[in-house]
Amino acid sequence: MAADIFAERLAKIRIRFVAALPAKIAESDAALPDLAGDGTASVAAVADTYRRLHGIAGTGPTIGFAATGQAAREAEAVMIEAYRSQRALTSGEATSLKDALAALRQAAETELQAISIGG
């Protein structure tokens, strides 16, 4: 019985993660123009985007989305220095993040498609 409760809770978490994942990636993409600007708005955008990616990187592998989690971890790594320094991204970091987000989107689409096909 305890295993059933655990499986139910895990299923709910997976459903929530899957439902929110495309929007989180889209929000991160939409934030790209703001991440390399001047001022406190860029610093706030970096912090928000970093935390969003950090959440995907931490939760994904835990609930069976290893490739998505790894891709999020790589995107997060691009931002870590800017986040820790409370600064905007450099143009090079912004370009690297754009590429990392494309890889994250691809990994997520592949894993989400596998779930749809595999049940």
N, C-alpha and C positions, 0 to 999 in steps of 0.2 A: 504494500500500500504506500509506503514512503517513497518508493521508486516512482510510482504513478504520480504522486504529488510533485516530485522533482521534475519529471518529464513534462507535466502540464505547465509548470512555471517556466521551464526552459523554452518550451514551445511558445509561450506568450512573449518572452523576451526576444526570441528569434523573429517573431511576427512584427513586433515593435521596431526592431532593428531594420528589418527588410523594408518596412513601410517608410521609415524615415531616411534610409540611406540615400536614395536618389536626390532628395531635397537637400541633404547635407552636402553632397558633392556639388550640386548646382549652386548652393549658397557660397561655397568656397570658390567656385569659378566666377561667380558674379562679384565677389569681393576683390578679385585680382587687380582691377584698376586702382583700387583704394589702398592697396598694401604697400605701394612704393611711393606714395605721395609724401608731402610735407605736413607736419603738424600732428596734433594729438589724435585726430580722426584716423590717420594711418596707423598709429600705434595701437589704437583700440581695435581697428580692423585686423591687425596682425594677431592680437591677443585672442579675439573671437575666433578667427580662422584656425589658429593653432589649437585652441581648446576643442574645436569641432573635430579636427583631424585626430587629436589625441584620443578623443572618445571613440572614434571609429577604430583606431589602432589598438586600443585596449579591449574593447568589447568584441570586435570581429573574431579574432582567433579563439577567444574564450567560448564562443557559441557556434563555432564551426565554419567561420569565414576566414580561413588562414591567409589566402592570397589577398583578399581585401584588406585584412589587417596589416599585412606586410607592406602593401602599396601605400596605405595610409601612414604607416611608420616612416616610409621613405619620404613622403610629402612633408610630414611633420619634421623630419630631420633637416630639410631645407630651411625651415623657419626657426629652428631652435635658438640660434644665436640672436636673431632679431628679437624674438620673444623674450629671451633672458635679458637682453640689453635694453628692452623697451624702446625699440626703434622700428622704423619702417624697413621694408625689404630694399636691398639694393636692386638695380635693374637686372643684374645677373641672377640674384636669388629669385626675383619675380619670374624670370624666364625658366629657371629650373623648376620652380613651383608649378608653372603652367604645364610643363612636361610631366611632372610627377602627378598632377591631378588628372591628366589624360590617361596615365597608366592606372591610376586608382579607378577611374571610371570604367576602363576596360576590364580590370580584375573584378570589380563589382558586377558588371553586366554578365561576365562569364559565370561567376558563382551563382548569381540570381537565376540565370537561365538554366543552370544545372539543377537547381532546386525545382524550378517549374517543370522541367522534363522528368526529373527523378522522383518528384512527389514529395 
